[in-house]
Amino acid sequence: MKNIFKNSVIIVFLFIISNLNAQNTISTVIYKKKVTYNLDKAKEGKAKTLLQNVSSVVKDLEYELVFDSFESYFSEIEKLDSEESNTLSNNVARLIGLGDGQIYMNIKDKKILTQKSLSSDLFLIESKIEPQKWKKTNETKQIGKYTCFKATTTVFVETVSAGTIEKEVIAWFTPEIPVSFGPAGFGGLPGLIMEIEKGKAVIYAHKVYLGTAKDKKINIPKRGIKVSEEEFREILKKGSSYYRQY
């Protein structure tokens, strides 16, 4: 009788461990980026040349989202630097719309850590996960093999010329992958965000690897000047004159 009880306890314990491992299985999504500028309507000159160069650079950018049930880490996939990697076109391509910085999210602790470079300084921005007011719809589209639903929200963006403005964000999420994460720090939907659009920039899922990323780990950014989200926003406002040249 004791052996039966002992064996039952072991089976239950192994079942619990198995479930925990399944819940914390590491998955990854490779995202790509595109811009939706109509270059045909742009006037000839330096601005059009810059947009053409930016569009060309954007096509080669790739991002990775590493996640389990509770944490995620989003970053650009580093590639071999070329001699022209620090040109204006390359910098603008990374900054435009979405994808700038490295972002760690923990939905248990409701914490976000964003590591960003600004001028010659590296910042570590600490913030809390706040519920985003998503407006979910029944509109669907297929992204790869996943059926995705459309949701929209608005965010406040700092600009050089117009100050703080409100912009619409469009997300396509799939309940088939039931995690509340997505690219560029977006989340809070009942499914993985496969595509996100803000302004003229779109980040979309290119490859999805579910539960097969055994060699991956969820990084937590630690370096940088620690500031709150509000403090960093003030730094952006004060530094707007520096970026006016761009």
N, C-alpha and C positions, 0 to 999 in steps of 0.2 A: 504493500500500500504506500509506504514511504517513497519507494522508487518511482511509483506512478506519479505521485505528487511532485517529486523532484523533477522528473522528466517534463511534466506539464509546465512547471515554473520556467524551466530552461527554454521550452518552446515559445512560451509567451514573451520571455525576455528577448529571444532572437527575433521574434516577430516585431517587437517594438523597435529594436535596433535597426532592423531592415527598413521599417517605415521611416525612421529618422534619416537614414542614409538616402532613401528615395526622395524625401522632402528637400534634402540639402545637396542634391546632385547638381553639379555645376554645368550650366549650359552657356552657349555663346551665340550671338547674332553678329554677323558682319553687315554693316550698313555702308551705303554709298551716298554721295551727295550730288545734287544738280541744282542749277539755277534756271529761272524761268524768264530771263530777260529776252525781249524781242529786239535782237540786235539790228534787224532790218529797219527799225524805226529810229534807232539812235543816230544822232548827227555825227558826221565825220569829224575826227579830231582825236585829241588825247583821251577824252572820256570813253569814246567808242573803242579805241585801241586797248585801254585798260580793261573794259568789260569783256572784250574778246579774249584777252590773256587770262583773266580771271575764270571765264567759262572753261577754258582749256585746262587750267590747273585743277579746278573743282572735279573734273571727270576722274582724276587720278587719286583723289582723297578717299580713304577708307577709314571706318571707325569700327570699334568693337565694344559690344555690351556683354560683360560677363556677369552672370547672376545665378542665384539659387532662390529659395522661397522667400528669403528675408533681406538679402543684400544684393547690391549691384554695383558695378564699376564700369563707367563709360569713358573711352579715350580714343584719340586718333591713333591709328596704326602707324608707327614710325617706319619710314623707308630710308634707304640710303640717301644722304644729303647730296644734292648736286651743287655746283658752284653758284647757281642762281636761286637756291632755296630760300634766301632771305630777301628776295625782291619784293617790291610793292604788290605785284600781282599775287604772289604766294601768300603774303600776309593778309591781304584783303580776302582772298579765297577762304582762308581759315576763319576769319572774323565774321564774314557775311552770314547773317541770318541765324545759323545754328552750328553747333559742334565745337565751339571754342572751349578749351580747358579740359580738365579731367574731373569727373564727377563721381563721388561715392554716395550711395544712398542706403540707409538702414531703416526699414519700415517698422522694426520692433522698437527702436529707440527714437523713431521719428526725426532722424538726423540726416543732414546733407553736408558734405564737405566738397567744396569746389576749389580746385587749384588752377589759378589763372595768372598769366603773365600780363603786365601792363607797363609799357615802356621798358625800363630795365629792372623792374621789381617783380618778384613772385609773391602772389597773395594766396592765403588759404582762407577761404570764405566759409564761415560756419553759419548754418541756418537750420530752421526746423521745417519738417515736412508739413505743409499746410494743405488742407483739402482744396484741390483745384475745382473750380465750378465748371465742370464739363457739361455741355449740353449734348446728350447722346441722341442719335437718330437711328432710324431703321434702314438708312441707305447703306448698301454693301458694295464691296468690290473684292475681286480675287487678287491676292498678292502671293505669288508662288502657289502653294497648295492650300493656303489658308483663306478662309472667308473672313473678311474684315468689315467692321462697322465704323461708320463715321461719327466723330465727336468734335465739338468745337469749344474753344474757350478764348479768353483775351488775356494778354499780358501787357505790362508797362515796360517800355523800352526807352533807354537814354539815347538821344541823338545829338549830334553836334549842332545842327542847324535849327532844329525845332524843339529842343529840350526833351521833356518826358512826353511820350505819345503812347497811345493804346493801339495794340496790333492784334488781329485775329490769328489764332493758331488752329490749324486743322489736323486732327489725328485720325489714323485708321488703326483700330486695335482688333485683335482676334481673341475671343473667349476660348478658343481651342488650346491656347497656351495661358493658363489661368494665373498669371503673375501681374503685379501692378507696376511694372517697370517699362521703360522705353528709352529712346536715345535722348541725348542732350539734357538730361535732368527732368524730363517729363515722365509722368506716371499717374497713378491714382485712378486708372480705369480697370474694369473687370476683365483684363486680358492684356497681353503684351502689345505695346504699340509697335506696329510694323512700319508705319510711315508717319512723318510729321512735317508740316509745312508752316513756315512763318515768313511772311513777306515774299521775297523772290527766291527763297532757299527751301529745298526739300531734301530730307534725309530719309532713305528708304531701305528696307531690309533686302539684302542681296543673297545671303546664305544663313541658314538656321541650323544649329547643331544642338539638339536637345539631349542632355544627359550624357554627352560623350566627351566633354572637355576635362578629362582627368588630369591633364597636364597644366590646367589653368588655375589661377587663384584670384580671389577678389581682393584687389589692392585697396589700401586705405591711405590716401594722400596725407603726408605729415609735414612736408616742407613748405615754407612760405610765411609771410607776415600774417598773423592771425587777425582777422577782422570779421565783423558781422556783415550780413547782407546790406543793412542800412548804411553802415560805414563805407562799404565798397561803392555803393551807389553815390554817396557824397563825393568820393574820390573821383569817380567818373565825371560828375558834374563839374568839379573844380578843374579837371584836366581836359575839358572839352576844347579849350583853345589850342591845346597841343595837337589835337587830332584834326583840327580844322583844315590843315594842309592836305589831308587825305580826301 
